[in-house]
Amino acid sequence: MERLFSTEKVGGRALYKLQAVTVFAGICLVLCYRATHIPAAGTCRAAWLGMLAAELWFGFYWVITQSVRWHPVRRRTFKDRLAARYGDRLPCVDIFVCTADPHSEPPSLVMATVLSLMAYNYPPEKLNVYLSDDGGSVLTFYALWETSSFAKHWLPFCRRYNIEPRSPAAYFAESEKPNDPRGLEEWSFVKGLYEEMTERIDSAVRSANVPEEIRANHRGFSEWNTGITSKDHQPIVQVLIDGKDRDAVDNEGNVLPTLVYMAREKRPQYHHNFKAGAMNALVELRGFDGVGGPLYIGTGCFHRREILCGRRFTNDYKEEWDRGIKEKIELSINQTEEKAKSLATCIYEHNTQWGNEIGVKYGFPVEDVITGLTIHCRGWKSVCNNPLREAFTGVAPKTLAQTILQHKRWSEGNFSIFLSKYCPFIFGNGNISLQQQMAYSVYGLWAPNSLATLYYVIIPSMGLLKGIPLFPKVMSPWIMPYMYVSVVKNIYSAYEALLYGDTLRGWWNGQRMWMIRRITSYLYGVIDTVRKMLGLSKMAFLVSPKVSDEDELKRYEQEIMEFGTSSPDYVIIATIALLNVVCLVGGLCRIFTSGRNMTLNGFFLQVVLCGLLVIINVPIYEAMFLRKDRGRIPFSVTLTSVGFVMLALSVPLF
């Protein structure tokens, strides 16, 4: 029997392995120099030992990252073989869409996602789309109701013209008008319907109200007649399109996919387990209806149902795609909704294995990673399919504040897992390979990277200003491993970026964001994890905003960094930037005015490091001193940063 996909080794790895082996040798020499040249007591030994600790960490983390880079593979699928093997016996597919706040995640944007999923090139009678609204908002339900009507026009339009992408928001933003008169007429008609629907949804969100005449069109709106709130409401389940109903067809008479709205019950006295609880409510709802692989990182993936139900993999496992269909009991929509509501109550999971052995695991902000680790430890393997046309696209943060917030949650959640009983090296021992344990730790150790990075962007620069050498002299042979590791690693990084379609400017911006995330998001990740372990705070889950105003979007398109508020994050960023420019100017002045007592020979690497930090922070200086738009760094942040710089410079190095 022919395979449905093939696994191929990625070519050209000899060059990478040569680079990796030589860089590893360089790292060993750097650590050897640092350990064998510790200065005597009273000559800044503490600063030197701090550099040793930071470089030990960087070396250790670099070794950890090699687990995901040493033997990469790619998958190639054969869709024609799938059809030839199974014909119309394809499995039912359930697609879960999660949203939580109609203001942070605009319903019109969420609905474009729902429409793209409903338009999958897949038998519609076997496609079920579930929207979990963790905010329990009537605005989101109204948007989905509008979407269920527009889908009757959008789905046949996609089939007839083989539309790509199938999100109407993306398609109409990218596509040009058809030249064919008939095609142009239909294109304009469907676009008009979509714009009218989007305007009605956005108008309802702006007014925070759904007009009474619209509420009368569907009995589901009655669920919101009791004055419910996002944190205190009954379970709500509404089947907007029943794919089993022969009357649920589009404008051409074709069957529509099932479309379900669900808001699980929330009560102040019950912990709702954030997004993981919403995902499990969806799994429960669908269960009623009928090196080892990449990590599970929340979206853009498919699971076998048995996996989410806690089943372990065995060698005799055989997938039965029609399981449950033969025994399916036909119920009316009202009966289905009422029975499903019982699965979305606060007490349904009490004294069960949901959130532990079954479904998405509870207890961590990154419920996806811990769930994926558990699945891998049960013997299942995952594969990554990267087709030429993107299988999934999403919305990335468009402002610095959104990026910092998102990475703070990720780094805190991953670090919490690493410090818990689910640490990959403990929980995964004997269940997954050492290479896969290391792969999970790449994410688990994001947060502590902040400490070594902060040390490296502060202490060498202060040493330059105060005349304290912390690196080998230019004429010393020990300078070679430092230069080799830094230059080769970054050149290869830039080469890989160009190889995969990035630009040098994009790569450089990536290095800037790498540093910013480490000194802000990851630092907060460490602090919040420690506070939680000490019982000083509780786990929280903040939704990353998916909306920006027009000015922010304009600056985003121009690749201008967005600040605008007096955030503590920006104080850290501005302080580091100002400290380095002061140290560079002061250090160079000291070198050139002190004669033989202090020469560039002993401070060459510190000048280079400090200079690179100044260059990488150029957008920060512009935001503090040159820009006049609303996205600049507020004067209060600049003033506070100046104070912290003066305080830092008054601290002696030991």
KAKA-V827753 format. One record per residue. N is the residue number from 1. RES is the residue in one small letter. PSI is psi in whole degrees, 0 to 359 (none if undefined). OMEGA is omega in degrees with one decimal (none if undefined). D_LAST is the distance of its C-alpha to the last C-alpha in whole Angstrom. Layout:
n res psi omega d_last
N RES PSI OMEGA D_LAST
N RES PSI OMEGA D_LAST
This chain:
n res psi omega d_last
1 m 131 -178.0 70
2 e 142 -179.9 68
3 r 151 179.6 64
4 l 343 175.6 63
5 f 159 177.4 60
6 s 152 177.9 58
7 t 123 -176.0 55
8 e 139 175.5 54
9 k 140 177.2 51
10 v 128 -177.9 49
11 g 171 176.0 49
12 g 21 -177.3 47
13 r 348 178.9 44
14 a 318 179.6 44
15 l 317 179.3 42
16 y 315 -177.4 40
17 k 324 175.2 40
18 l 315 178.1 39
19 q 316 -177.3 36
20 a 317 -179.3 35
21 v 316 -178.9 35
22 t 324 176.4 34
23 v 321 177.6 31
24 f 318 177.0 30
25 a 319 178.3 30
26 g 319 178.1 28
27 i 318 178.5 25
28 c 320 178.9 26
29 l 321 176.8 25
30 v 313 -179.5 22
31 l 325 177.0 20
32 c 314 178.0 22
33 y 313 -175.6 20
34 r 322 -177.0 16
35 a 333 -175.9 17
36 t 358 -179.1 19
37 h 33 179.5 16
38 i 125 -177.6 13
39 p 165 179.5 11
40 a 160 179.0 11
41 a 140 -179.9 9
42 g 357 179.1 7
43 t 54 177.7 7
44 c 40 178.3 4
45 r 322 -178.2 6
46 a 318 178.5 5
47 a 320 179.5 6
48 w 315 179.1 9
49 l 327 175.1 10
50 g 321 176.1 10
51 m 321 177.5 12
52 l 316 179.9 14
53 a 317 -180.0 15
54 a 316 -179.1 16
55 e 327 173.2 18
56 l 317 179.6 20
57 w 313 -179.9 21
58 f 318 179.3 22
59 g 316 178.8 24
60 f 315 -177.9 26
61 y 325 177.5 27
62 w 319 177.9 28
63 v 318 178.9 30
64 i 318 -176.9 31
65 t 340 -179.2 33
66 q 342 -179.5 35
67 s 330 -177.4 37
68 v 3 -175.6 39
69 r 350 -171.5 39
70 w 319 -177.1 40
71 h 64 -180.0 44
72 p 149 177.3 45
73 v 163 173.1 49
74 r 152 -179.2 51
75 r 141 175.6 54
76 r 123 -175.3 57
77 t 159 179.8 60
78 f 90 -176.0 64
79 k 328 -179.9 65
80 d 326 178.9 69
81 r 328 178.3 68
82 l 312 179.7 67
83 a 321 -178.9 70
84 a 325 -177.2 73
85 r 319 -171.1 71
86 y 343 179.5 71
87 g 236 179.7 74
88 d 11 -179.9 74
89 r 36 179.3 72
90 l 154 -177.3 69
91 p 159 171.0 67
92 c 141 -179.9 66
93 v 126 176.7 63
94 d 128 -178.4 61
95 i 124 -177.5 58
96 f 130 175.3 56
97 v 127 -177.5 54
98 c 137 172.1 52
99 t 161 -173.8 51
100 a 335 -173.0 50
101 d 115 -177.7 50
102 p 348 179.2 53
103 h 324 175.7 51
104 s 328 -179.9 48
105 e 89 -173.5 50
106 p 129 -179.5 53
107 p 326 179.7 56
108 s 326 176.8 58
109 l 318 178.1 55
110 v 321 -178.8 55
111 m 327 174.9 59
112 a 323 175.6 58
113 t 314 -180.0 57
114 v 316 -179.2 59
115 l 323 178.7 62
116 s 327 178.9 60
117 l 319 178.4 60
118 m 335 -177.7 64
119 a 11 176.9 65
120 y 146 174.7 64
121 n 75 -174.4 66
122 y 149 179.9 67
123 p 116 -173.9 70
124 p 330 179.4 70
125 e 347 178.9 71
126 k 15 -178.0 69
127 l 127 -179.6 66
128 n 125 -178.8 64
129 v 124 -178.8 62
130 y 127 175.7 60
131 l 117 175.8 58
132 s 115 178.6 56
133 d 96 -176.0 55
134 d 355 174.2 52
135 g 350 -179.8 53
136 g 42 -172.7 57
137 s 133 174.9 57
138 v 335 179.1 61
139 l 320 178.3 60
140 t 320 177.8 59
141 f 318 177.9 62
142 y 317 179.4 64
143 a 320 179.7 62
144 l 325 176.0 63
145 w 316 175.7 66
146 e 319 -178.6 67
147 t 322 -179.6 65
148 s 331 177.7 68
149 s 316 -178.9 71
150 f 331 -179.7 69
151 a 332 -180.0 68
152 k 338 175.9 72
153 h 321 -173.0 72
154 w 317 -175.9 69
155 l 312 176.5 69
156 p 329 176.6 73
157 f 319 178.6 71
158 c 317 -179.1 68
159 r 317 -173.6 71
160 r 321 -175.2 73
161 y 8 179.8 71
162 n 55 -174.0 68
163 i 135 172.0 66
164 e 132 -7.0 62
165 p 162 -173.8 60
166 r 5 167.7 61
167 s 121 -178.6 59
168 p 326 178.8 62
169 a 314 179.9 59
170 a 319 -175.8 57
171 y 309 -176.7 61
172 f 338 176.5 62
173 a 332 -174.4 59
174 e 329 -170.0 59
175 s 155 174.4 63
176 e 161 180.0 65
177 k 137 177.9 69
178 p 151 177.6 71
179 n 332 -179.7 74
180 d 126 -177.5 77
181 p 316 -179.3 79
182 r 317 177.9 79
183 g 322 178.8 75
184 l 320 -179.4 74
185 e 314 -179.7 76
186 e 321 177.6 75
187 w 313 -179.5 71
188 s 322 -179.5 72
189 f 311 -178.5 73
190 v 320 177.8 71
191 k 319 177.7 68
192 g 317 177.5 70
193 l 318 -178.5 70
194 y 316 -179.7 66
195 e 322 177.5 65
196 e 317 178.3 67
197 m 315 -179.6 66
198 t 320 179.0 62
199 e 320 178.1 63
200 r 318 179.2 65
201 i 312 -178.8 62
202 d 324 178.5 59
203 s 318 178.1 62
204 a 321 179.4 62
205 v 318 179.4 58
206 r 320 -178.9 58
207 s 351 -178.7 60
208 a 37 -177.1 59
209 n 144 173.5 63
210 v 122 -177.1 65
211 p 148 -177.2 69
212 e 325 -179.4 71
213 e 332 176.4 74
214 i 320 179.8 71
215 r 330 -178.4 71
216 a 350 -175.8 74
217 n 345 -178.5 74
218 h 134 -177.9 72
219 r 340 -178.7 72
220 g 334 -179.8 69
221 f 340 -179.6 68
222 s 341 178.1 69
223 e 337 -177.1 66
224 w 18 -179.5 65
225 n 354 -174.0 67
226 t 11 178.9 66
227 g 42 -177.2 63
228 i 161 176.3 60
229 t 171 -178.0 56
230 s 340 -177.8 54
231 k 5 -178.6 52
232 d 93 -179.2 56
233 h 160 178.6 59
234 q 164 175.1 61
235 p 139 -179.3 61
236 i 123 175.2 63
237 v 123 179.6 64
238 q 123 175.8 66
239 v 105 -177.5 68
240 l 327 173.4 69
241 i 123 177.6 70
242 d 107 -176.7 72
243 g 343 179.3 72
244 k 348 -179.5 75
245 d 124 -178.1 77
246 r 339 178.9 79
247 d 352 179.7 79
248 a 80 -176.2 76
249 v 162 177.0 76
250 d 189 -175.3 75
251 n 348 178.0 77
252 e 7 177.6 79
253 g 9 179.1 79
254 n 149 -179.6 77
255 v 142 176.6 75
256 l 151 174.3 71
257 p 156 175.0 68
258 t 138 -179.6 68
259 l 122 -173.2 65
260 v 136 171.8 64
261 y 136 179.1 62
262 m 130 171.0 60
263 a 110 -177.4 58
264 r 156 -180.0 57
265 e 141 174.6 58
266 k 133 175.7 55
267 r 144 -176.9 55
268 p 330 -175.6 52
269 q 357 -179.1 52
270 y 134 175.6 52
271 h 132 -173.1 49
272 h 0 173.1 49
273 n 25 171.2 47
274 f 218 -174.7 46
275 k 327 180.0 47
276 a 321 177.6 47
277 g 322 177.9 50
278 a 319 179.2 52
279 m 319 -179.6 52
280 n 325 176.2 53
281 a 324 176.7 56
282 l 317 179.4 57
283 v 317 178.4 57
284 e 317 -179.7 59
285 l 315 -178.7 61
286 r 326 178.1 62
287 g 327 176.7 63
288 f 324 -176.4 66
289 d 4 176.5 67
290 g none none 68
291 v 96 -134.1 45
292 g 352 176.9 47
293 g 167 -178.2 47
294 p 163 179.5 45
295 l 154 171.2 43
296 y 113 -176.9 45
297 i 42 162.7 43
298 g 323 -173.3 46
299 t 172 177.6 48
300 g 39 -177.3 50
301 c 167 176.4 52
302 f 143 176.2 54
303 h 148 165.4 55
304 r 144 -177.9 58
305 r 321 -178.2 59
306 e 328 -178.3 59
307 i 313 -178.7 55
308 l 347 176.6 54
309 c 8 172.5 57
310 g 9 -177.6 55
311 r 139 174.8 57
312 r 151 178.2 55
313 f 137 173.3 56
314 t 158 -176.5 59
315 n 337 -179.8 61
316 d 13 -179.3 64
317 y 137 176.0 63
318 k 126 -179.3 65
319 e 129 174.7 65
320 e 99 -173.6 68
321 w 334 -177.8 67
322 d 14 179.1 70
323 r 132 177.9 69
324 g 337 -178.5 70
325 i 320 -177.7 72
326 k 324 -177.7 76
327 e 8 -174.0 75
328 k 133 178.6 74
329 i 124 -178.7 76
330 e 125 178.0 77
331 l 156 174.5 76
332 s 165 179.5 77
333 i 317 -179.2 74
334 n 316 178.5 74
335 q 319 179.2 74
336 t 314 -178.6 71
337 e 316 -178.2 69
338 e 320 178.0 70
339 k 323 -179.6 69
340 a 328 179.9 66
341 k 326 -179.8 64
342 s 337 179.1 64
343 l 348 -177.5 62
344 a 20 178.7 59
345 t 166 -179.0 59
346 c 330 -172.2 56
347 i 357 -175.8 58
348 y 323 -174.5 59
349 e 353 -177.4 56
350 h 136 178.8 56
351 n 32 174.9 56
352 t 178 179.5 56
353 q 6 177.3 54
354 w 135 -177.9 53
355 g 357 177.6 50
356 n 282 178.3 49
357 e 342 -177.6 51
358 i 138 175.9 53
359 g 202 179.8 52
360 v 135 -174.2 49
361 k 146 179.1 46
362 y 166 170.8 45
363 g 352 -177.7 42
364 f 145 178.4 39
365 p 332 178.2 39
366 v 74 -177.3 40
367 e 335 -178.4 43
368 d 315 -176.7 44
369 v 314 -178.9 41
370 i 326 176.4 42
371 t 316 178.6 45
372 g 320 178.0 45
373 l 317 179.1 43
374 t 318 179.3 46
375 i 315 178.3 49
376 h 322 -178.9 47
377 c 346 174.4 47
378 r 4 175.2 51
379 g 356 -179.7 51
380 w 151 175.6 52
381 k 154 178.4 51
382 s 156 177.0 50
383 v 153 178.5 51
384 c 121 177.0 50
385 n 122 -176.8 53
386 n 79 -176.9 52
387 p 165 -179.0 55
388 l 317 174.5 55
389 r 131 -175.3 56
390 e 128 178.0 53
391 a 326 -179.4 55
392 f 141 170.7 52
393 t 150 -177.7 51
394 g 186 -179.2 49
395 v 118 178.8 47
396 a 156 176.8 43
397 p 140 -178.0 41
398 k 353 177.1 42
399 t 160 -179.9 39
400 l 322 -179.4 35
401 a 318 178.6 35
402 q 318 179.5 38
403 t 314 -179.1 36
404 i 317 179.6 33
405 l 314 -178.0 35
406 q 314 -178.6 37
407 h 334 174.5 33
408 k 314 179.8 32
409 r 317 -179.5 35
410 w 313 -176.7 35
411 s 320 178.0 31
412 e 315 -179.2 32
413 g 316 -179.5 35
414 n 322 178.8 34
415 f 324 176.8 31
416 s 320 177.4 33
417 i 316 -176.6 35
418 f 327 -178.0 33
419 l 3 -178.0 31
420 s 185 176.7 35
421 k 349 178.8 38
422 y 15 174.6 39
423 c 129 -175.4 36
424 p 326 -178.4 37
425 f 343 178.9 36
426 i 302 -178.4 38
427 f 326 -178.1 41
428 g 352 -177.9 42
429 n 122 -179.2 42
430 g 349 -179.4 45
431 n 325 176.7 46
432 i 163 -176.3 45
433 s 160 176.3 43
434 l 322 179.5 40
435 q 320 179.7 40
436 q 327 174.0 41
437 q 318 177.8 38
438 m 322 -179.8 35
439 a 317 176.4 37
440 y 326 -177.9 37
441 s 340 174.6 33
442 v 317 178.2 33
443 y 321 -177.7 33
444 g 334 -177.3 32
445 l 15 173.6 28
446 w 308 -171.0 28
447 a 308 -178.4 26
448 p 346 173.0 23
449 n 334 -177.1 23
450 s 323 -174.8 22
451 l 312 179.0 18
452 a 322 -179.6 18
453 t 315 177.9 19
454 l 318 179.4 17
455 y 318 -174.9 14
456 y 334 -179.8 16
457 v 358 -179.7 17
458 i 304 -169.0 14
459 i 312 178.3 11
460 p 324 179.1 13
461 s 318 177.2 14
462 m 325 175.9 12
463 g 322 177.1 10
464 l 316 -179.5 14
465 l 323 -175.0 14
466 k 1 177.9 11
467 g 33 -179.1 13
468 i 108 -179.5 10
469 p 136 -178.9 12
470 l 7 179.2 12
471 f 166 178.3 16
472 p 155 176.3 19
473 k 160 -178.4 20
474 v 320 -176.1 24
475 m 356 179.3 26
476 s 139 176.9 24
477 p 341 -180.0 26
478 w 346 179.2 23
479 i 337 -174.7 23
480 m 312 179.7 27
481 p 324 177.2 26
482 y 312 -177.9 23
483 m 320 -177.5 26
484 y 311 -178.4 29
485 v 313 -177.2 27
486 s 312 -175.2 27
487 v 310 -176.1 30
488 v 317 -179.2 32
489 k 316 -178.0 31
490 n 324 176.9 31
491 i 317 179.9 35
492 y 324 177.1 36
493 s 316 177.9 35
494 a 321 178.3 37
495 y 315 178.9 40
496 e 321 178.7 40
497 a 315 178.2 40
498 l 323 -178.7 43
499 l 326 -177.6 45
500 y 21 169.9 45
501 g 3 177.7 46
502 d 175 176.0 43
503 t 164 177.4 42
504 l 323 177.9 39
505 r 318 177.5 39
506 g 320 178.0 39
507 w 315 -179.3 36
508 w 318 176.5 34
509 n 324 176.8 34
510 g 321 177.1 34
511 q 322 178.5 30
512 r 314 -179.4 30
513 m 328 175.1 31
514 w 314 -179.1 29
515 m 316 -177.7 26
516 i 317 179.4 27
517 r 322 -177.3 28
518 r 325 -176.6 25
519 i 356 178.4 23
520 t 283 -174.8 26
521 s 310 -175.3 28
522 y 328 175.8 27
523 l 315 176.4 24
524 y 326 177.5 27
525 g 317 177.4 28
526 v 311 -176.3 25
527 i 312 -177.2 25
528 d 325 177.6 29
529 t 316 179.3 29
530 v 317 178.2 27
531 r 320 -179.9 29
532 k 320 179.4 32
533 m 329 179.1 31
534 l 359 179.5 30
535 g 16 -178.1 34
536 l 347 177.9 32
537 s 166 179.0 34
538 k 160 -179.8 37
539 m 136 177.5 38
540 a 162 179.6 39
541 f 109 179.7 40
542 l 130 -179.6 40
543 v 129 177.4 43
544 s 124 180.0 42
545 p 141 179.1 44
546 k 15 -175.9 46
547 v 144 177.3 47
548 s 155 179.1 46
549 d 174 -173.4 48
550 e 320 179.4 50
551 d 318 178.7 47
552 e 319 179.0 44
553 l 322 179.2 47
554 k 315 178.5 47
555 r 325 177.3 44
556 y 315 179.6 43
557 e 332 177.7 46
558 q 4 -179.8 45
559 e 42 176.2 41
560 i 129 -176.9 39
561 m 141 -176.2 37
562 e 124 175.6 38
563 f 262 168.2 35
564 g 332 -177.3 38
565 t 163 -179.5 36
566 s 68 -176.9 33
567 s 144 174.0 32
568 p 332 177.0 28
569 d 316 -177.0 28
570 y 333 175.6 28
571 v 317 178.1 26
572 i 311 -178.0 23
573 i 313 -178.0 25
574 a 324 179.6 25
575 t 314 179.0 22
576 i 318 -179.4 20
577 a 312 -179.4 23
578 l 320 -179.9 22
579 l 317 -177.1 19
580 n 323 178.9 19
581 v 324 176.8 22
582 v 316 -179.1 20
583 c 322 179.9 17
584 l 311 -179.6 20
585 v 313 -179.1 22
586 g 320 179.6 20
587 g 316 179.0 18
588 l 320 177.4 22
589 c 320 -179.9 23
590 r 320 179.5 20
591 i 314 -173.5 21
592 f 349 -179.2 25
593 t 355 -174.9 24
594 s 0 177.5 22
595 g 223 -174.9 25
596 r 345 -177.0 24
597 n 335 -178.7 20
598 m 110 -177.5 19
599 t 161 178.8 21
600 l 336 -178.1 22
601 n 319 -176.7 22
602 g 351 -174.3 18
603 f 17 -174.9 18
604 f 309 -177.5 21
605 l 327 177.3 20
606 q 323 176.3 17
607 v 317 179.8 20
608 v 313 -179.1 23
609 l 312 -179.6 21
610 c 320 178.7 20
611 g 318 177.9 24
612 l 322 178.1 25
613 l 323 176.5 23
614 v 315 -179.8 25
615 i 318 -177.6 28
616 i 340 -179.8 28
617 n 11 179.5 27
618 v 315 177.9 30
619 p 333 178.3 33
620 i 317 178.3 30
621 y 320 177.7 30
622 e 317 -178.8 34
623 a 333 179.6 34
624 m 321 -167.6 32
625 f 339 -172.3 34
626 l 321 -174.2 37
627 r 148 179.3 39
628 k 357 -177.3 41
629 d 174 -177.4 42
630 r 346 179.7 42
631 g 5 -179.8 39
632 r 167 175.5 37
633 i 125 -179.5 34
634 p 151 -178.6 35
635 f 327 -179.9 33
636 s 324 177.9 32
637 v 316 178.7 29
638 t 315 -178.9 28
639 l 317 178.2 28
640 t 320 -179.7 26
641 s 321 176.6 24
642 v 319 178.2 23
643 g 318 178.9 22
644 f 325 177.2 19
645 v 315 179.0 18
646 m 322 178.5 18
647 l 317 -179.4 16
648 a 319 -177.8 14
649 l 341 178.9 13
650 s 351 -179.2 13
651 v 125 179.5 9
652 p 153 174.4 6
653 l 131 -177.7 4
654 f none none 0
